[in-house]
Amino acid sequence: PADAADALALAICHCWRAPMIARMAEAEAMAAEQRRKYQATLKAKAKASRLSGSAS
């Protein structure tokens, strides 16, 4: 930074953003887990549908 005021402003921004970055990472991880579970559910339903269709 060019001077002390810029350094302070930069430090404040980093302190303000750090918790938000952690929350975003947590939200992305939760979304990935939900997506994985949903895809597994769809796959299971498709398999069940194929099995019940071939039994007829």
C-alpha positions as CSV (number, residue, x, y, z in Angstrom):
1,P,0.0,0.0,0.0
2,A,1.1,3.5,-0.7
3,D,0.6,4.8,2.9
4,A,-0.7,3.9,6.3
5,A,-4.3,4.9,5.4
6,D,-4.3,2.5,2.4
7,A,-2.8,-0.2,4.6
8,L,-5.5,0.3,7.2
9,A,-8.2,0.3,4.6
10,L,-6.9,-2.9,3.1
11,A,-6.7,-4.6,6.5
12,I,-10.3,-3.6,7.3
13,C,-11.5,-5.0,3.9
14,H,-9.7,-8.3,4.6
15,C,-11.2,-8.5,8.1
16,W,-14.7,-7.8,6.7
17,R,-14.4,-10.3,3.8
18,A,-12.8,-13.2,5.5
19,P,-15.9,-14.4,7.3
20,M,-17.9,-14.0,4.1
21,I,-15.4,-16.1,2.2
22,A,-15.7,-18.9,4.8
23,R,-19.5,-18.8,4.6
24,M,-19.5,-19.0,0.8
25,A,-17.2,-22.0,0.9
26,E,-19.5,-23.7,3.4
27,A,-22.5,-22.9,1.3
28,E,-20.8,-24.3,-1.8
29,A,-19.9,-27.5,0.1
30,M,-23.5,-27.9,1.2
31,A,-24.8,-27.3,-2.3
32,A,-22.4,-30.0,-3.7
33,E,-23.6,-32.5,-1.1
34,Q,-27.2,-31.8,-1.9
35,R,-26.5,-32.1,-5.6
36,R,-24.8,-35.5,-5.0
37,K,-27.7,-36.7,-3.0
38,Y,-30.3,-35.5,-5.5
39,Q,-28.4,-37.2,-8.4
40,A,-28.2,-40.4,-6.4
41,T,-32.0,-40.3,-5.8
42,L,-32.6,-39.7,-9.5
43,K,-30.3,-42.6,-10.4
44,A,-32.1,-44.9,-7.9
45,K,-35.5,-43.9,-9.3
46,A,-34.3,-44.5,-12.9
47,K,-33.0,-47.9,-11.9
48,A,-36.2,-48.8,-10.2
49,S,-38.2,-47.7,-13.2
50,R,-36.1,-49.8,-15.5
51,L,-36.4,-52.8,-13.2
52,S,-40.2,-52.5,-12.9
53,G,-40.5,-51.9,-16.7
54,S,-38.6,-55.0,-17.5
55,A,-40.6,-57.2,-15.1
56,S,-43.8,-56.4,-16.9
